[in-house]
């Protein structure tokens, strides 16, 4: 049974078939955010810290860190941001870059066992990412596209994933440390996109024995009311066997939907996480257990006893 172990200096998170679904926060990403991009380029990281803390508070167990800004020193920014975040939040991080120096500097700065996002089936990617993963003994996201591009055929994407897992094994990387992204297509453009990815996730789990992840927001690209689609999509992915996703934990109702999915999938023993998350908060002045502070205690017979 695949168990992908990620860690920071103070916290461990396991992605696994028998584990609660791992929510990877996507918001440390400057794409289409000009102010954020300028701040990163200027070495101003206040927004990085703000987004990190807010996402953890909202329910993210792992944070994706993407600092790719055109014409910037991404390697320098990545090492500085990784080092800073590990003093500000306790959760493990994902080092997200397609630039080799940025991956190298992020891995050198990281304390613990990160997830690297990502390697593809393209030969150039396999040749420079997999040796880094083996050297630093960490885990990697494997994206199911290769030199021919992204196939709409889920069976072709399965074969790409299988090839990456086999090439990883050549470098001594275990299958449990390869987290496959089967690539979620937009359902607005490909009507069968949801059904295709559910079938592909099942195959990856049953035939390759690997954990899976995805960029969940892709499914509703171009559609209105996207967060409602996400709230339906994620529990369906859980039912198909997906074990993590890169997502926006700020989407209203998404985190409760995922926690309910954990419970219904049998990955929340005794429903403890669900009960704790939905336990009524004590009223002001009321202690845990429902008793207000001060005053007299009530005995079994309902009559007050003097303290």
N, C-alpha and C positions, 0 to 999 in steps of 0.2 A: 504494500500500500504506500503510495507516494506521499512523502512528507518533506516539503521544502522548508528548511529552517532559515529564517532571516533573524538578524540580531543587531542591536545597538549595544553600547557599553552597559546599559541597564535593563534592556527589555528584549524578549524573544517573541517572535510571531511565527506560527507554523501554518503554512498553506498545505491543506491535506484533505483527502476524501472524507475523513471522519472529523474534520474540524469546522468550526464556524466559518462562514464565508468571509474572506479578507477584503476589506474595502481600502483601496489605494487612492488617496486623494490626488486629484489631477491639477489643482489650482496653482501650483508653483510652476508656471509656464507663461512666457511672455508673448506667445503667438497672438497676433491681432490685438495686442495691448501696448500701444506706443509709450505710455507713461512708464509702465513697468519695464519695457525694453530700455528706455533711456536711463532709468535708475540703475539697472543692472550694469549697463555700460559704464556708468559713472562710479560704480563701486558703492552704490547706496542700496543697502539690503533691508531696510525697515519693512518693506512690503512682503518680502520673503518670510520674515519672522512672523508678521501678522497673519499671513495666509496659513503658515504652518500651525500656529497655535489654534486658530479658528477651526481648521479642519480636524485636528485631533479632538477638540472640544465637541465637534459635531458628530464624531464617531469613526473617523478614519483611523485604521490601525497601522498603516504604512503610508508614507508620502512619496510621491513621484517628484523628482527634482530635475526640471528642464530649464536651463539657463541659456539656450541657444539664441543669440542675438547677432544678426549679420554685422560683419566688420568689427567684431569685438574679440577680445582675448578670452575665448570660452574656457580654455584650460585653467586660466587664473581665476576666473569667476567661479567655476565649478569647485575648485579646491577651497576657495574662501567660503563659499556658501555651505558646502558640506561641513566644514569645520565649525562654522557658526551655528548651523542647525543642530549639530550634536551637543551644543551647550544649551539650546533653547527648548528642545523637545526630546522625549525619551524613546520614541518609536523608531523602528528601522526605516531606512530610506531606499528609494530606487534611484540609481544614477542613470539618467536618461539623456543620451546623446548619441549622435551618429559620427561624432568627431573623435578620432582615436586619442589625440592628446588630452581631450577633455575627460574621456573615460579613464585614461591612465592617471591623471591628476586627481580625479574624484576617488578612484580606488586607493591611491596612496594616502589621501587625507582621511579616508573613512576608518572608523574604529568599530569593528564588529563584522557582520556578514551581510552585505547588501544584496539587492537584486539589481542586475544590470539590464537596462532596456535600450538596445536589444541587439540580437543577431538575426539575420535573414538567411535564406538559402542561396543568396548570391555568393559566388566564390570569394570575391574580395572581402566581404563581410565575415565569412567563415574563417578566412585565413588570419584576420587581425583581431577578431573578438574572442574566438574560442581559446587561443593561447592565454589571453588576459584572464579569462574566467578560471582556467586551470591554475595559473600562477597565483591568483588571489583566493582560490578556493571559495568561490561565491556562486550565486545562482544567476541564471540568465533567462530573459524572455526571448522566445524563438518565434519570429513572425513568419507566417506561412506564405511568403512570396519569394521568388527567386529571380534569376536573370531574365526570365520571360515575362516578369511582371506579376500582377495579382490575377489569379484565375477566378472566374465566377463559378467554376465547377468545384464543389466541396471535396470531391475525391482527389482532385489534383492538389488542392491545398493540404489534404491529409498526407499525400506522398512527399510533399515538400517538408512538412513537419517531421515525418519519419526519417528523411534524409538528414535533417539537422540533428536529430537525436542520435543517429548513428555516427555522424561526424564528431559530435560532442564526446561520445564514448571513446573514439580514437584518441582523444586528448585526456582520457581518464575522468571525464565529467559524467557523473551518474545521471540517469534519466530523471531521478527525483529532483535534480537541480536544473532541469530544463522546464520552464513554464511556458507552454505553447499558447500563442495568440492565434486563433484560427481565422482571424480577420472578419469582423462584423461588417456586412455590406448595408447600405441604406435601404430600408424596406420601401421607401418612397420611389426608388429607382428599380429595385429588383423585388418583385412581390414575394418571392420564395426565400428572401434573405434570412428571415427569422427561422423558418423551418430548416433551412440548409445548415445554419450554424448549430441548431440544437442537435441535429444528426451528427454533425462533425465532432462536437464536444463529446458525445457518447462514444464515438469511435476512438478518439484520442485517449479517453479514460480507459475503455475496455481493452483496446488492442495495444496501445503504447504504454499505458499505465502512468501517464504524465498529468501533472496539474495544468490548469488552464487559466488564462486571463484574457481581457479584451479592453478596448476603448469603448465603453458601453454607449457613449453618446452618439456614436456613428450611426446607430440603427435608426434614429429619428431625424437624421440630417434633412433639413428642408421642410420639415413638417411643423404644423402648428401644435401648441400645447405639448411640447417635447417631453417635459418632465413626467407627464402622465404615461407616455409611452415607456419611458425608462422604468417607472414604478411597476409596470406590468412585465417588462422584459427581463429585469434582473431576477425575480423569483422563478421565472420560466427557465432561465439559464441555470439557476441553482438546481432545479428539478432535473435538468438534462445532465448535470454533473460538473458544471463549471465551479471552480473553487476560489476565484478571486476576480476582481475587475478594477480597472482604473476609471474612476467616476467622480461626479460632483456631489459630495456629501451634503451640499447646501440645498439640493433639490428637495422641495417639500414632500414629505412622506416617504422618501426613498430609503432612509436608514431603517425606519420601522418595518417597511416592506421586506427588507433583506433579513432583519432579525426574525420576522415571522416565517420567512422561508427557511431559515436555519432550524427553527423549531419543527416545522412540518417535515423537513428532510431528516429529522432525527439527530441533528448535530447540535442540539441544545438540551443536554441531559436534564431531566426533571423540569424542563422549561424554565430553568433558573435565570438565564439571561433575559428572557422575555418578561418574567415576573419582576425582576429587579428594575428593568427599564421602564416598566409600567406601574410600578408601585406608587400609590398616591403620596405626594409630598406632604410632610407634616405642616399643619397650619402654624402661623406665627405663634410662638410661645408653647408649642406642643412638642413634647419629646418623641423620639422614635418609639413606636409601639402604641401611640395614640393617647398617652397620658400627658396632661398639661403639667408644667412645672409648678411647684408650690402648692399650698392648700392641704386639705386632709386626704388621706387615702381611704378608699371604700373597701370594706371587708366583704366576705362572701354573702353575708346577709343583707348587703346593701346599705348598712348603717355605717356612718363615719367612725373611724377610730382616730384617737388623738395620736399625733406623731411624737 
